[in-house]
Amino acid sequence: MTTAPRRKDAARNRERIVAVARGVLDEGTQLQLNDIARRLGVGVGTVYRHFPTAEALLETVAAPGLEALAAHGEAALSDEDAARALTGFLARTVEAQVTDTSLSAVTAAPADALPRTTELRQTLSAVGRQLFQRASDAGAVRADVTPEDLVPLMCGVAYAATVHAAPAARASTARRYLAALLEGVLVDPVAR
């Protein structure tokens, strides 16, 4: 059975809902479907037809950022310099965490509302592990650091940059904190 294409007005409503949700998140406001409907001047049923839960809407807002990170990670796998590939992926990841307000909430959630989110998170995890393993195999990572260490370390960098820097300076602060962290993770990071 095939699904009928969306009507143009329905597709337009969906795009508007996602855009308003992005704005709400960027304001630092909690995402609530009733609030989105009110801001759009539409009935709450219109929002619920597209997104049955706030989590589904949040994940839809975050999807482009997750897709970009996955694509960057997959491209990094072709870099012959394993340490550079790993550090580049980590830098892109932490920068996305502090500049895209939807990513932290989605990546910290205990469960996914949408299958696409699960797929993207699995891709990111697999790519991160491959990049780490390549760098480890090349002797670029300290022997006592594991792939499991990366997630909490990266969360710590993102959290610290979010708490200690103004929004406009978060990305540069996160990069500086990450560079300091990598001094302790990589073998001879200065030579890289």
C-alpha positions as CSV (number, residue, x, y, z in Angstrom):
1,M,0.0,0.0,0.0
2,T,1.4,3.4,-0.9
3,T,0.8,6.6,1.0
4,A,-0.7,9.5,-0.7
5,P,1.5,12.6,-1.2
6,R,0.9,15.3,1.3
7,R,-1.3,18.2,0.3
8,K,0.6,21.4,-0.2
9,D,-1.1,23.1,2.7
10,A,-0.3,20.2,5.0
11,A,3.3,20.2,3.9
12,R,3.5,23.9,4.4
13,N,1.9,23.6,7.9
14,R,4.5,20.9,8.8
15,E,7.3,23.2,7.7
16,R,5.9,26.1,9.7
17,I,5.5,23.9,12.8
18,V,9.2,22.8,12.6
19,A,10.4,26.4,12.0
20,V,8.4,27.7,15.0
21,A,9.7,24.8,17.1
22,R,13.3,25.6,16.2
23,G,12.7,29.2,17.3
24,V,11.1,28.1,20.6
25,L,14.1,25.9,21.3
26,D,16.6,28.6,20.3
27,E,14.8,30.9,22.9
28,G,15.5,28.3,25.5
29,T,11.8,27.6,26.0
30,Q,10.5,24.1,26.6
31,L,8.8,22.6,23.6
32,Q,5.1,22.2,24.1
33,L,2.7,21.4,21.3
34,N,-0.1,23.7,22.6
35,D,2.4,26.6,22.6
36,I,3.5,25.9,19.1
37,A,-0.2,25.9,17.9
38,R,-0.8,29.1,19.7
39,R,2.2,30.8,18.2
40,L,1.2,29.6,14.7
41,G,-2.4,30.6,15.2
42,V,-3.7,27.2,14.3
43,G,-5.7,24.6,16.2
44,V,-3.7,22.2,18.4
45,G,-5.1,19.3,16.3
46,T,-3.1,20.6,13.3
47,V,0.1,20.3,15.3
48,Y,-0.8,16.9,16.7
49,R,-1.7,15.5,13.3
50,H,1.9,16.1,12.3
51,F,3.6,15.4,15.6
52,P,1.9,13.2,18.1
53,T,4.4,14.1,20.9
54,A,6.7,16.9,21.7
55,E,9.6,14.4,21.5
56,A,8.7,13.6,17.9
57,L,8.7,17.3,17.0
58,L,12.0,17.8,18.9
59,E,13.6,14.9,17.0
60,T,12.3,16.3,13.7
61,V,14.0,19.6,14.5
62,A,17.2,17.9,15.4
63,A,17.3,15.5,12.4
64,P,19.2,17.9,10.0
65,G,21.9,18.4,12.6
66,L,22.2,14.7,13.3
67,E,22.3,13.9,9.6
68,A,25.1,16.5,9.1
69,L,27.1,15.0,11.9
70,A,26.6,11.5,10.5
71,A,27.7,12.6,7.1
72,H,30.8,14.4,8.5
73,G,31.7,11.3,10.5
74,E,31.4,9.0,7.5
75,A,33.5,11.4,5.4
76,A,36.1,11.5,8.2
77,L,36.5,7.7,7.8
78,S,38.2,8.3,4.5
79,D,40.9,10.6,6.0
80,E,44.2,8.7,6.1
81,D,45.3,10.6,9.2
82,A,43.3,8.7,11.9
83,A,44.1,11.2,14.7
84,R,43.0,14.1,12.5
85,A,39.8,12.3,11.5
86,L,38.9,11.6,15.1
87,T,39.7,15.1,16.4
88,G,37.9,16.7,13.5
89,F,34.8,14.6,14.2
90,L,34.9,15.4,17.9
91,A,35.3,19.1,17.2
92,R,32.3,19.1,14.8
93,T,30.3,17.1,17.3
94,V,31.0,19.4,20.3
95,E,30.4,22.5,18.2
96,A,27.0,21.1,17.1
97,Q,26.1,20.3,20.7
98,V,26.6,23.9,21.8
99,T,25.2,25.7,18.8
100,D,22.1,23.5,18.0
101,T,19.8,23.6,21.0
102,S,17.9,20.5,19.8
103,L,20.8,18.1,19.8
104,S,21.6,17.9,23.5
105,A,18.0,17.1,24.4
106,V,17.7,14.4,21.7
107,T,21.0,12.8,22.4
108,A,20.4,12.8,26.2
109,A,16.9,11.2,25.8
110,P,16.6,7.7,27.1
111,A,14.5,6.6,24.2
112,D,13.7,7.8,20.7
113,A,10.3,8.8,19.4
114,L,11.1,8.3,15.7
115,P,12.9,5.4,14.0
116,R,15.0,7.9,12.0
117,T,16.4,9.2,15.2
118,T,17.4,5.7,16.3
119,E,19.1,5.1,12.9
120,L,21.0,8.4,13.1
121,R,22.1,7.8,16.7
122,Q,23.3,4.3,15.8
123,T,25.2,5.7,12.8
124,L,26.9,8.3,14.9
125,S,27.8,5.8,17.6
126,A,29.3,3.4,15.0
127,V,31.2,6.1,13.2
128,G,32.6,7.4,16.5
129,R,33.7,4.0,17.5
130,Q,35.4,3.4,14.1
131,L,37.2,6.7,14.2
132,F,38.3,6.0,17.7
133,Q,39.5,2.5,16.9
134,R,41.4,3.7,13.8
135,A,43.2,6.4,16.0
136,S,43.8,3.8,18.7
137,D,45.2,1.3,16.2
138,A,47.5,4.1,14.8
139,G,48.9,4.6,18.3
140,A,47.4,8.1,18.6
141,V,45.2,7.5,21.6
142,R,46.4,6.7,25.1
143,A,46.0,3.0,25.9
144,D,43.9,3.7,29.0
145,V,41.2,5.7,27.1
146,T,38.2,3.7,25.7
147,P,35.5,4.6,23.2
148,E,33.1,4.6,26.1
149,D,35.0,7.5,27.7
150,L,34.4,9.8,24.7
151,V,30.7,10.4,25.3
152,P,30.9,11.6,28.9
153,L,34.0,13.6,28.1
154,M,32.3,15.3,25.1
155,C,29.2,15.9,27.2
156,G,31.4,17.6,29.8
157,V,33.0,19.8,27.3
158,A,29.7,20.8,25.8
159,Y,28.2,21.4,29.2
160,A,31.1,23.5,30.4
161,A,31.0,25.6,27.3
162,T,27.3,26.1,27.6
163,V,27.5,27.1,31.3
164,H,30.6,29.3,31.1
165,A,30.3,31.1,27.8
166,A,27.9,33.5,26.2
167,P,25.9,32.0,23.4
168,A,28.0,33.8,20.7
169,A,31.2,32.4,22.2
170,R,30.1,28.9,23.0
171,A,31.5,27.3,19.8
172,S,35.0,28.8,20.2
173,T,34.9,28.1,24.0
174,A,34.0,24.4,23.2
175,R,36.8,24.1,20.7
176,R,39.3,25.5,23.3
177,Y,38.0,23.1,26.0
178,L,38.1,20.2,23.5
179,A,41.7,21.1,22.6
180,A,42.7,21.0,26.3
181,L,40.9,17.7,26.7
182,L,42.6,16.1,23.7
183,E,46.0,17.1,25.2
184,G,45.2,14.4,27.8
185,V,43.6,11.8,25.4
186,L,46.0,11.8,22.5
187,V,49.5,10.6,22.4
188,D,51.8,13.5,21.4
189,P,48.9,15.8,20.4
190,V,51.3,18.7,19.7
191,A,52.8,16.8,16.8
192,R,49.3,16.3,15.2
